[in-house]
């Protein structure tokens, strides 16, 4: 049964205008603590495709809890529940939301009940429908730890190496590892401590930390999934234009901060700290011209050695930094890519007091489908930030068509439904990419989140290309007319009207 609706340009324009006006009138740049405390000290946070948030507990590191928005779609007033524990406690590891909606984790700098530094090469997968964990094939090398990874098209994951210049492709469907893919030979640089960022076309950018430190200037590489080759994009050896500054040093343990794709397609790479005195420099890369430029420094001698950041719907970057190498207090900053400035944010007293004794490396940031940001400070109290401005309409996802395929599965076709960026980034210790569609259905005052899967690309910044995703309905969703909004990494579409037939089944 087909239940699609093709909207006229006039209808879409009217809906977008109303949504834009509502957002401008309602968002106030505010911080609000969650009404309910988490069951455990909050660590890594992952956005599930059903709208809920999976949050790791620090005690002992194998526990996971779930934050579910209330019936009005509010995370601030959401509720907590306990999920199944991992088989192995892990601290600082790779993680991805797969296209089937399940969760994939690999490694752990610290692992086991004793929490020792083991750099384990083991991994496991969480099944969201059965609430169970199962092992996956271990990384080809004896140690992996917290190295970077990236979900690619074809249900493959690009995975780094702790001690060599090798990278590998993990095949999700077959649970197997491919042969080694070497990074750029002349640099002989391992993936340890790197932050990878996904660019359009599925390309993956990395700043080569150890090569850069040894040479005293910046070096970088780009992985092209079409050729499965790493190549240099460094001005220092003539493979790129502009200037790439030194972003890390041995004084900060070769750490760096987040790396993100901005709304305009540039990559923004945040340094951990370099020079004397230590300064957290940043760098900007423009793929269209293969050009690097120095970005603004983080002010006030704050450093971003292992620290989260996220691209907000207004295209600004919210980031955390701390007052020295692994030294509290921490603070929050706003990077404005238009003015090329970084500004320290004023915070509520309660949040500021929390950050006064908190290192940046234990904090986490996650974009919510509401366009808000979820902040964890390694306590049981989490915070939501509502930005004071909204996204450009040309960046928002667009819903074009919805078709009921039967057996409880709907197919949505649209534009930009996998986002402009991966959302949040951190450094090498945490991965929480959110470049996949989240679907919200509203009937009166009640909000339901569908569960999405099988989106047709993992790419970002897809422009006007048509992209699809499947979704199913949560148990208890009544038939009738709904206002549907799709979000990806915090960017929300204009609402579309869909009708759920009485014959539609719910998620299995």
ZAMARGU-4260 file (C-alpha; in steps of 0.2 Angstrom, whole numbers, plus 5000, padded with zeros to 4 digits):
<rodrens>
0) 5000/5000/5000 | 5007/5017/4995 | 5004/5031/5007 | 5016/5044/5000 | 5012/5062/4998
5) 5022/5074/4986 | 5022/5091/4992 | 5021/5107/4981 | 5035/5120/4982 | 5022/5132/4989
10) 5017/5120/5003 | 5035/5116/5008 | 5040/5135/5008 | 5026/5139/5019 | 5030/5125/5032
15) 5048/5130/5032 | 5044/5148/5036 | 5033/5144/5050 | 5046/5132/5058 | 5060/5145/5056
20) 5049/5159/5064 | 5045/5147/5079 | 5063/5142/5081 | 5069/5160/5081 | 5056/5165/5094
25) 5059/5150/5105 | 5077/5146/5106 | 5086/5157/5119 | 5104/5150/5121 | 5100/5142/5137
30) 5107/5128/5148 | 5095/5116/5157 | 5099/5101/5168 | 5090/5085/5165 | 5075/5083/5177
35) 5081/5065/5181 | 5098/5060/5185 | 5107/5046/5176 | 5109/5029/5185 | 5128/5030/5184
40) 5142/5043/5180 | 5139/5046/5162 | 5153/5042/5149 | 5151/5039/5131 | 5134/5044/5123
45) 5127/5036/5107 | 5112/5042/5098 | 5101/5027/5093 | 5091/5027/5078 | 5074/5026/5088
50) 5078/5043/5096 | 5084/5037/5113 | 5102/5039/5119 | 5113/5025/5125 | 5125/5031/5139
55) 5139/5021/5146 | 5141/5020/5165 | 5158/5022/5172 | 5155/5009/5186 | 5163/4998/5181
60) 5163/5003/5162 | 5153/4988/5155 | 5136/4996/5160 | 5125/5005/5148 | 5109/5015/5152
65) 5096/5022/5140 | 5088/5040/5140 | 5072/5040/5132 | 5062/5057/5128 | 5045/5059/5136
70) 5029/5058/5127 | 5031/5076/5122 | 5048/5073/5114 | 5058/5081/5128 | 5075/5075/5133
75) 5076/5087/5147 | 5061/5078/5155 | 5066/5061/5148 | 5067/5044/5158 | 5081/5032/5161
80) 5082/5013/5160 | 5095/5000/5162 | 5102/4991/5146 | 5112/4974/5145 | 5130/4976/5150
85) 5145/4973/5138 | 5154/4957/5141 | 5170/4967/5144 | 5172/4984/5153 | 5180/4996/5141
90) 5186/5014/5143 | 5190/5024/5128 | 5185/5014/5113 | 5179/5015/5095 | 5160/5014/5092
95) 5147/5016/5078 | 5129/5015/5075 | 5127/5003/5060 | 5114/5004/5046 | 5104/4990/5054
100) 5102/5001/5070 | 5114/4990/5080 | 5129/4996/5090 | 5147/4991/5086 | 5161/4994/5098
105) 5180/4989/5096 | 5194/4990/5108 | 5197/5000/5124 | 5213/5008/5130 | 5208/5002/5147
110) 5198/4986/5149 | 5193/4971/5160 | 5187/4971/5178 | 5204/4979/5184 | 5203/4993/5172
115) 5221/4991/5167 | 5229/4999/5151 | 5228/4984/5139 | 5224/4992/5122 | 5213/4977/5119
120) 5209/4972/5101 | 5192/4964/5105 | 5175/4970/5101 | 5157/4967/5102 | 5140/4971/5094
125) 5124/4976/5103 | 5107/4971/5096 | 5095/4984/5100 | 5079/4973/5098 | 5085/4959/5109
130) 5095/4969/5121 | 5110/4958/5120 | 5129/4959/5116 | 5139/4947/5105 | 5157/4946/5101
135) 5165/4952/5084 | 5181/4946/5076 | 5196/4954/5084 | 5206/4968/5076 | 5220/4960/5065
140) 5234/4967/5076 | 5237/4961/5094 | 5232/4978/5102 | 5220/4991/5096 | 5214/5002/5111
145) 5206/5018/5106 | 5212/5021/5088 | 5200/5030/5076 | 5188/5022/5065 | 5175/5027/5051
150) 5159/5020/5045 | 5159/5019/5026 | 5147/5014/5012 | 5146/4996/5008 | 5144/4992/5026
155) 5163/4993/5029 | 5172/5001/5043 | 5189/5009/5041 | 5200/5005/5056 | 5217/5012/5061
160) 5232/5005/5070 | 5240/5008/5087 | 5258/5005/5081 | 5259/5004/5062 | 5254/5014/5047
165) 5242/5001/5042 | 5223/5003/5041 | 5210/4990/5039 | 5192/4988/5032 | 5181/4978/5043
170) 5166/4970/5034 | 5151/4971/5045 | 5140/4958/5035 | 5153/4945/5035 | 5162/4949/5052
175) 5179/4948/5043 | 5194/4959/5041 | 5203/4964/5025 | 5221/4965/5021 | 5231/4980/5027
180) 5229/4997/5018 | 5245/5007/5022 | 5244/5026/5025 | 5255/5037/5015 | 5272/5029/5015
185) 5283/5044/5016 | 5276/5049/5033 | 5276/5032/5041 | 5263/5038/5054 | 5252/5027/5065
190) 5234/5031/5069 | 5237/5033/5087 | 5229/5049/5095 | 5222/5054/5078 | 5205/5062/5075
195) 5197/5056/5059 | 5184/5067/5050 | 5172/5062/5036 | 5171/5074/5021 | 5159/5073/5007
200) 5161/5058/4995 | 5165/5047/5010 | 5183/5053/5011 | 5192/5053/5028 | 5204/5066/5033
205) 5217/5064/5047 | 5230/5076/5054 | 5246/5065/5056 | 5251/5069/5074 | 5268/5060/5076
210) 5275/5065/5059 | 5270/5083/5063 | 5278/5084/5080 | 5294/5076/5073 | 5295/5088/5059
215) 5289/5104/5068 | 5275/5108/5056 | 5258/5101/5051 | 5256/5085/5040 | 5239/5078/5035
220) 5232/5064/5024 | 5216/5059/5015 | 5208/5042/5012 | 5198/5040/4996 | 5186/5025/4998
225) 5184/5025/4979 | 5202/5020/4977 | 5206/5014/4995 | 5221/5024/4995 | 5229/5036/5008
230) 5237/5052/5000 | 5246/5067/5006 | 5237/5084/5008 | 5251/5093/5016 | 5258/5110/5011
235) 5274/5106/5019 | 5279/5094/5005 | 5269/5102/4991 | 5254/5091/4991 | 5242/5105/4996
240) 5241/5124/4997 | 5242/5136/5012 | 5248/5134/5029 | 5245/5119/5041 | 5250/5124/5059
245) 5257/5112/5072 | 5243/5106/5083 | 5250/5095/5096 | 5266/5091/5105 | 5274/5079/5117
250) 5271/5091/5131 | 5252/5086/5129 | 5256/5068/5126 | 5253/5070/5107 | 5235/5073/5111
255) 5223/5083/5100 | 5205/5088/5100 | 5190/5085/5089 | 5190/5086/5070 | 5174/5090/5061
260) 5166/5094/5044 | 5158/5112/5045 | 5142/5116/5036 | 5152/5125/5022 | 5161/5109/5018
265) 5178/5114/5026 | 5186/5103/5040 | 5190/5111/5056 | 5204/5103/5066 | 5206/5107/5085
270) 5224/5106/5092 | 5228/5099/5109 | 5242/5112/5112 | 5259/5117/5105 | 5272/5130/5107
275) 5279/5138/5123 | 5268/5143/5131 | 5256/5130/5126 | 5242/5136/5114 | 5228/5126/5107
280) 5229/5131/5088 | 5216/5126/5075 | 5217/5123/5057 | 5204/5124/5042 | 5205/5113/5027
285) 5195/5118/5011 | 5193/5102/5000 | 5188/5111/4984 | 5204/5120/4983 | 5215/5108/4993
290) 5220/5122/5004 | 5225/5123/5023 | 5224/5139/5034 | 5227/5143/5052 | 5211/5145/5062
295) 5208/5155/5078 | 5217/5149/5094 | 5207/5144/5109 | 5208/5159/5120 | 5214/5160/5138
300) 5227/5147/5137 | 5214/5133/5137 | 5219/5117/5129 | 5209/5104/5119 | 5219/5088/5123
305) 5206/5075/5121 | 5190/5086/5122 | 5173/5085/5113 | 5166/5096/5101 | 5150/5096/5090
310) 5143/5106/5075 | 5127/5114/5080 | 5112/5117/5068 | 5117/5136/5067 | 5134/5129/5060
315) 5144/5135/5075 | 5155/5123/5084 | 5152/5120/5103 | 5168/5114/5111 | 5176/5110/5128
320) 5193/5114/5133 | 5203/5114/5150 | 5215/5126/5159 | 5231/5115/5155 | 5236/5098/5150
325) 5224/5087/5159 | 5220/5101/5171 | 5204/5107/5177 | 5194/5118/5176 | 5185/5115/5160
330) 5175/5128/5150 | 5164/5129/5135 | 5168/5139/5119 | 5159/5144/5103 | 5168/5144/5086
335) 5159/5155/5073 | 5165/5149/5056 | 5159/5165/5048 | 5169/5177/5059 | 5183/5165/5062
340) 5182/5168/5081 | 5182/5157/5097 | 5172/5164/5111 | 5171/5157/5129 | 5153/5155/5134
345) 5145/5161/5150 | 5137/5147/5160 | 5125/5144/5174 | 5133/5144/5191 | 5128/5126/5194
350) 5136/5120/5178 | 5151/5131/5180 | 5154/5124/5197 | 5154/5106/5190 | 5167/5111/5177
355) 5178/5119/5189 | 5183/5102/5195 | 5181/5092/5179 | 5194/5088/5166 | 5189/5090/5147
360) 5193/5072/5143 | 5179/5065/5154 | 5166/5077/5146 | 5155/5072/5131 | 5144/5081/5119
365) 5130/5074/5108 | 5118/5083/5096 | 5100/5078/5099 | 5086/5077/5086 | 5078/5092/5093
370) 5093/5103/5088 | 5099/5104/5106 | 5116/5098/5113 | 5117/5085/5127 | 5132/5088/5139
375) 5139/5075/5151 | 5152/5080/5164 | 5156/5063/5171 | 5143/5065/5184 | 5125/5059/5186
380) 5118/5076/5181 | 5117/5079/5162 | 5113/5096/5154 | 5105/5101/5138 | 5110/5117/5128
385) 5098/5126/5117 | 5107/5137/5104 | 5101/5154/5101 | 5100/5153/5082 | 5094/5141/5069
390) 5100/5132/5053 | 5100/5139/5036 | 5085/5132/5027 | 5096/5126/5012 | 5105/5114/5024
395) 5090/5106/5032 | 5085/5088/5027 | 5070/5088/5015 | 5056/5074/5015 | 5051/5070/4997
400) 5041/5054/4999 | 5035/5040/5011 | 5030/5023/5005 | 5023/5009/5015 | 5032/4993/5009
405) 5023/4981/5020 | 5028/4970/5035 | 5030/4985/5046 | 5043/4994/5035 | 5041/5011/5027
410) 5053/5019/5014 | 5057/5038/5015 | 5065/5047/5001 | 5073/5064/5003 | 5087/5076/5002
415) 5101/5079/5015 | 5094/5066/5027 | 5112/5060/5032 | 5117/5077/5038 | 5131/5090/5034
420) 5143/5083/5047 | 5145/5068/5058 | 5139/5079/5072 | 5150/5076/5087 | 5169/5073/5088
425) 5181/5071/5102 | 5198/5065/5098 | 5204/5047/5098 | 5195/5041/5114 | 5176/5043/5109
430) 5166/5041/5093 | 5148/5046/5092 | 5144/5050/5074 | 5126/5054/5071 | 5126/5057/5052
435) 5110/5046/5050 | 5091/5050/5049 | 5080/5051/5065 | 5062/5052/5062 | 5049/5060/5074
440) 5030/5058/5072 | 5019/5070/5081 | 5000/5067/5083 | 4993/5081/5094 | 5004/5083/5109
445) 5011/5066/5108 | 5028/5062/5100 | 5033/5045/5093 | 5051/5041/5087 | 5052/5029/5073
450) 5067/5017/5071 | 5077/5020/5055 | 5088/5008/5046 | 5096/5004/5029 | 5099/5022/5024
455) 5106/5022/5007 | 5123/5031/5011 | 5134/5035/5025 | 5140/5051/5017 | 5138/5069/5023
460) 5134/5085/5013 | 5125/5075/4999 | 5117/5091/4992 | 5102/5088/4981 | 5105/5070/4978
465) 5090/5059/4983 | 5094/5047/4998 | 5083/5034/5006 | 5080/5026/5023 | 5069/5013/5030
470) 5059/5015/5046 | 5047/5006/5057 | 5035/5012/5070 | 5036/5009/5089 | 5024/4998/5098
475) 5008/5007/5102 | 5008/5019/5088 | 4990/5022/5083 | 4985/5024/5065 | 4980/5041/5058
480) 4988/5058/5052 | 5005/5063/5059 | 5017/5078/5057 | 5034/5070/5052 | 5051/5079/5055
485) 5067/5071/5050 | 5083/5076/5058 | 5101/5071/5055 | 5116/5077/5067 | 5104/5090/5074
490) 5098/5097/5058 | 5078/5096/5056 | 5067/5096/5041 | 5052/5106/5039 | 5036/5095/5044
495) 5028/5084/5032 | 5011/5076/5034 | 5010/5057/5033 | 4995/5045/5036 | 4999/5029/5045
500) 4986/5015/5039 | 4978/5003/5051 | 4986/4989/5042 | 5004/4995/5046 | 5013/4984/5058
505) 5026/4990/5071 | 5044/4986/5073 | 5049/4968/5076
</rodrens>
